[in-house]
Amino acid sequence: MIEELKVMIVDDEELERNLISVCINWNQMGMRIVSSMSSAREALDYIDDINPDIIITDIRMPFMDGLEFSKIIAETYPYIKVIILTAHEEFEYAKVGIKVGISDFLLKPIKRSELRTTLENIKKKIFMEREQISQHEELKRQVEKNFPYLKEKFLNELILNNITLEEVKEKMDYYSICYNSDFVQIALIETDYANYDRKETKEENKVFMTLKSIDLVKSYFRDDNLIEIFTDNSQRIVVFNNNKDINLEICIEHIKVMIINRLKCFVSIGIGNKYNKFGFIKKSYDEALEALNYKVVIGRNNIVCFREININKAEVSIKLDEISEIGFNVKIGSVEKLNRLIDNIFNDFYNPKYSNIDYIRVTSINIITMVLNSVMELGINYNDVINEENLPYEKILKLETLPEIKNFLVDFVDNIINNVKNIRTRKTNKVVSEIVKYINKNLNNSKLSLSFVSKIFYLNLSYLSRIFKNETGCTFIEYLTRARIEKSTGLFKTTDLMVYEVAEKVGIPDPKYFGKCFKKHIGMSVNDFKKQL
């Protein structure tokens, strides 16, 4: 139901006030006159109680004129719309009112049609402003509702990007995040069920486990406003420590014991190095993640500090670069290049300096993770490309020799690539099949072309051209022309249509061009073909 607008009339002449009150049907306008005042001062005394939407006031009144009155209204009640009544000789003076927020002017004597038009315009403006306010309030409610999510999203941006405090200071203040510009350290906590069974453990239960763990960690740090607790994009618990006066490693040891005892679960924790500059937050996070991933070597229920990992840093950097290249080649499906990259990585392991089995296992697990991440970035669920029920990490930990691990990885990558190609082929077959159906159904459309169909199916022009030829063995135009000619032969056999009529029905409105295409594909002219029939 549309709300009725309230109108206040302010004029020192009673006759003028009465005239305005009766000159139009206010109910029909969706309005109601709620008060009729003889002076601006009287109106100001009662305006808070009446709270009108529209005020109609004369420009000439004793003690306080309409312009001064309108200025007070505009400054104190900006949502109230004011209409000034003025005579011809006062009109230039009335123009000053534009600067003080007057909504409109009406010349005396008032005409009903002009008053009605002015009120309709103001009514539309009021309801439009109310709608905008309503939308703004709803947006504010949504922001407040989603505030924790937005804050967590922002914190994830901090740990995933190289950002300085100067770049994010405003957002830190907005999210009420206390910070220390000369210290940062990150710890990552990962929980898992004891006696873990993938088939029996529901995803919902895993989420509950993470939420319970977060509550315990937040409870532990509840009195320290320089520590933020949140989850990263992989649902690991992040402890973002900005307090250089606490020993995070001791605190994390307490938290580990607390989570294990209360939730009866496994806990794995990685801790990055301390840094004396806020901008190193991503570096500390990356280190904590690498330390956390070391759980595959030392087992769960352990805390690993990055500085304690005994790995040749220069060598790790090289391996990480090569592993990133593996991810790229998974996406483009280059099996030969993938096998060469695995060979290059494993050739170094034959050197006694780097032949530590734990290092080999960690590198192999990083390769598997990169492969699976690349598969998911292609929009494919990794469960669709892995033949085994469980992820292959456990298999890596059981293999004891370098040749065994390498052969397993080569076979794993080959199977992944083949399965990805099969999935992509099935998708391509389906797309081309739909396009062929569309062509056959719309042969009479003379606008049918490769460009036309690419827009219909939202496909890149060159990509469509390539997959169409790969799937059908001919180009798009070859298939289209052949289909049109085949349809035309059927029409000649079953109807008495003229040549130009058949040409139009198969989407070739030019009879001469149709004749050339027909002879090229059938081997004879249209007339000779019809004579044979």
Secondary structure, 3 states (H helix, E strand, C coil): CCCCEEEEEECCCHHHHHHHHHCCCCCCCCEEEEEEECCHHHHHHHHHHHCCCEEEEECCCCCCCHHHHHHHHHHHCCCCEEEEEECHHHHHHHHHHHHHCCCEEEECCCCHHHHHHHHHHHHHHHHHHHHHHHHHHHHHHHHHHCHHHHHHHHHHHHHHCCCCHHHHHHHHHHCCCCCCCCCEEEEEEEEEECCCCCCCCCHHHHHHHHHHHHHHHHHHCCCCCCEEEEECCCCCEEEEECCCCCCHHHHHHHHHHHHHHHHCEEEEEEECCCECCHHHHHHHHHHHHHHHHCHHHHCCCEEEEHHHCCCCHHHHHHHHHHHHHHHHHHHHCCHHHHHHHHHHHHHHHHCHHHCCHHHHHHHHHHHHHHHHHHHHHCCCCHHHCCCCCCCCHHHHHHCCCHHHHHHHHHHHHHHHHHHHHHHHHHHHHHHHHHHHHHHHHCCCCCCCCHHHHHHHCCCCHHHHHHHHHHHHCCCHHHHHHHHHHHHHHHHHHHCCCCHHHHHHHCCCCCHHHHHHHHHHHHCCCHHHHHHHC
